Amino acid sequence: MPRRESYSDTYTGEADKNIREILFGSEDSQYARLKRILLKVINNELTPRQKEIIMLYYFKDKDTTEIAVQLGVSPQAVSAARARARLRLFKVLRYYM
């Protein structure tokens, strides 16, 4: 079965906005602390595949289709792994808040 070349990655919900705000927002003490925690969680709590997907999506600004092609998986697999990683990030961040 051939892979889909077109995939709509139009999900831009609150979760993505909140993570981007923590990573690239203001440098006040609260955001700096959350950013350090978030980066530690990415490095220590996620699987290698989830970590790679999160780094490509948030830091390299690649969309789901580009990540899927680079990793050799379907866009749906990338989206599911990113959703699981995002859920893990928020579970750990909730502990610190």
C-alpha positions as CSV (number, residue, x, y, z in Angstrom):
1,M,0.0,0.0,0.0
2,P,1.6,3.3,-1.1
3,R,2.1,6.1,1.5
4,R,0.0,9.2,1.3
5,E,1.9,12.1,0.0
6,S,-0.6,14.7,1.1
7,Y,-1.5,14.9,4.8
8,S,-3.3,17.8,6.4
9,D,-1.5,18.8,9.6
10,T,-3.9,21.6,10.5
11,Y,-4.0,20.8,14.2
12,T,-2.9,23.9,16.0
13,G,-4.5,23.6,19.3
14,E,-3.8,24.9,22.7
15,A,-1.2,22.2,23.5
16,D,1.1,23.2,20.6
17,K,0.6,26.9,21.4
18,N,1.5,26.3,25.1
19,I,4.6,24.3,24.4
20,R,5.8,26.8,21.8
21,E,5.2,29.6,24.4
22,I,7.2,27.8,27.0
23,L,10.1,27.1,24.6
24,F,10.2,30.3,22.7
25,G,8.3,32.8,24.9
26,S,9.6,35.5,27.2
27,E,12.7,34.9,29.3
28,D,11.1,35.8,32.7
29,S,11.9,33.5,35.6
30,Q,8.7,31.4,35.4
31,Y,9.2,30.6,31.7
32,A,12.9,30.0,32.1
33,R,12.2,27.4,34.8
34,L,9.5,25.7,32.8
35,K,11.7,25.7,29.8
36,R,14.5,23.9,31.7
37,I,12.0,21.4,33.0
38,L,10.5,20.8,29.6
39,L,13.9,20.2,28.0
40,K,14.9,17.8,30.8
41,V,11.6,15.9,30.2
42,I,12.2,15.7,26.5
43,N,15.7,14.3,27.0
44,N,14.9,11.9,29.9
45,E,11.3,10.8,29.7
46,L,10.5,10.3,26.1
47,T,11.3,7.4,23.9
48,P,14.0,8.0,21.2
49,R,11.4,8.1,18.5
50,Q,9.2,10.6,20.4
51,K,12.2,12.7,21.2
52,E,13.2,12.9,17.6
53,I,9.7,13.8,16.4
54,I,9.3,16.5,19.1
55,M,12.7,18.0,18.2
56,L,11.9,18.0,14.5
57,Y,8.4,19.4,15.0
58,Y,9.1,22.1,17.5
59,F,12.8,23.0,17.0
60,K,13.2,22.4,13.3
61,D,9.7,23.6,12.3
62,K,9.0,20.6,10.2
63,D,5.4,19.5,9.5
64,T,4.1,16.0,10.0
65,T,4.5,14.9,6.3
66,E,8.2,16.1,6.2
67,I,8.9,14.2,9.5
68,A,7.2,11.1,8.1
69,V,9.3,11.1,5.0
70,Q,12.5,11.6,6.9
71,L,11.7,8.8,9.3
72,G,10.2,6.5,6.8
73,V,6.9,6.1,8.5
74,S,3.3,7.2,7.8
75,P,2.1,10.7,8.8
76,Q,-0.4,9.1,11.0
77,A,2.3,7.3,13.0
78,V,4.1,10.6,13.4
79,S,1.0,12.3,14.6
80,A,0.2,9.5,17.1
81,A,3.7,9.5,18.5
82,R,3.7,13.3,18.8
83,A,0.3,13.2,20.6
84,R,1.7,10.5,23.1
85,A,4.8,12.6,23.7
86,R,2.8,15.8,24.2
87,L,0.6,14.0,26.7
88,R,3.7,12.8,28.6
89,L,5.2,16.3,28.6
90,F,2.0,17.8,30.1
91,K,1.7,15.0,32.7
92,V,5.3,15.8,34.0
93,L,4.8,19.6,33.8
94,R,1.6,19.4,35.7
95,Y,3.6,17.9,38.6
96,Y,5.9,21.0,38.7
97,M,3.1,23.5,38.6
